[in-house]
Every structure is written in C-alpha cells, then in structure tokens.
Amino acid sequence: MTCNRCQSEACNTFPADVRVYLNNSRTVAAPPMNPGPIITVCLSCGWSEFTAPPSWLAAGWLRPIAAPKSYSNSHRD
C-alpha cells in the first residue's frame, strides 16, 4: 500500500477502537462501536485513515441531527 500523503510504501494496518464525537449527547456517552475499524498508518509520515464499518452506518450514528427550527423562522407577526 502506498501513502496518499508522502507516497511511501511503509504503510501498515492495525485493528483499533475508535470513538467518534459529533458534539451531541448520543455520541459523547457511547462506548466504541464494534467491530472497530482497521486503521492504515504510514510509518514514514504518520498519515492515517480508516473506513467506517457498515455497522456504524447502519446504526445511524454518523447521520447529522436536524437542527431545530428557530422561533423567528416559524412565527410571523
């Protein structure tokens, strides 16, 4: 595998536990989701990446929460 940042061939993969915080209560208190992703790390420059597992997507944790409508937008004088 080649690093996307420095083009080094010195990349390795590692299993990981990852917790994603989206600044709301449903993710702050949640434990890491299983299975954890496999992280690819460049051993030359430190660049890393992972792909969210299908179970994360199916759980809906990465979907944005709709912002509440403000009073001024929903009320006309």
C-alpha positions as CSV (number, residue, x, y, z in Angstrom):
1,M,0.0,0.0,0.0
2,T,1.2,3.5,-0.8
3,C,0.8,6.5,1.4
4,N,-1.6,9.1,0.0
5,R,0.5,11.9,1.6
6,C,4.2,11.1,1.1
7,Q,4.0,8.2,-1.4
8,S,6.0,6.0,1.0
9,E,5.5,2.2,0.8
10,A,6.0,1.9,4.6
11,C,2.3,1.5,5.5
12,N,0.8,-0.9,7.9
13,T,-2.7,-1.7,9.2
14,F,-3.8,-2.1,12.8
15,P,-7.1,-3.0,14.4
16,A,-8.4,-0.2,16.6
17,D,-11.2,1.0,18.9
18,V,-12.4,4.4,17.7
19,R,-14.9,6.7,19.3
20,V,-16.4,9.5,17.1
21,Y,-17.7,12.6,18.8
22,L,-20.2,14.7,16.9
23,N,-20.7,17.2,19.7
24,N,-24.0,15.8,20.9
25,S,-25.3,13.6,23.7
26,R,-25.8,10.5,21.6
27,T,-22.1,10.1,20.9
28,V,-20.4,11.6,23.9
29,A,-21.6,8.9,26.3
30,A,-21.4,6.0,23.8
31,P,-18.8,3.2,24.0
32,P,-16.7,2.5,20.9
33,M,-18.8,0.7,18.3
34,N,-17.9,-2.9,17.3
35,P,-16.4,-4.0,15.2
36,G,-13.7,-1.4,15.3
37,P,-12.2,-0.2,12.0
38,I,-8.8,-1.3,10.6
39,I,-6.6,1.8,10.6
40,T,-3.9,2.2,7.9
41,V,-0.9,4.2,9.2
42,C,2.1,5.4,7.2
43,L,5.2,4.6,9.2
44,S,7.2,7.4,7.5
45,C,5.0,10.5,7.9
46,G,2.2,9.3,10.3
47,W,-0.7,9.8,7.9
48,S,-3.6,7.5,8.8
49,E,-7.1,6.6,7.6
50,F,-9.9,4.3,8.3
51,T,-13.2,3.4,6.7
52,A,-16.3,3.4,8.9
53,P,-17.6,-0.2,9.3
54,P,-21.1,-1.0,7.8
55,S,-22.4,-1.5,11.4
56,W,-21.6,2.2,12.2
57,L,-23.5,3.3,9.1
58,A,-26.5,1.0,9.8
59,A,-26.7,2.3,13.4
60,G,-27.2,5.8,12.2
61,W,-24.6,7.4,14.4
62,L,-22.9,9.3,11.6
63,R,-26.1,10.9,10.3
64,P,-26.5,14.6,11.2
65,I,-29.2,15.6,13.6
66,A,-31.7,18.1,12.2
67,A,-31.3,21.5,13.7
68,P,-34.4,22.7,15.5
69,K,-36.4,25.4,13.7
70,S,-35.9,28.8,15.2
71,Y,-38.9,30.6,16.6
72,S,-38.3,33.6,14.3
73,N,-38.5,31.4,11.2
74,S,-41.7,29.6,12.1
75,H,-43.6,32.6,13.6
76,R,-44.8,35.5,11.6
77,D,-46.1,38.7,13.2
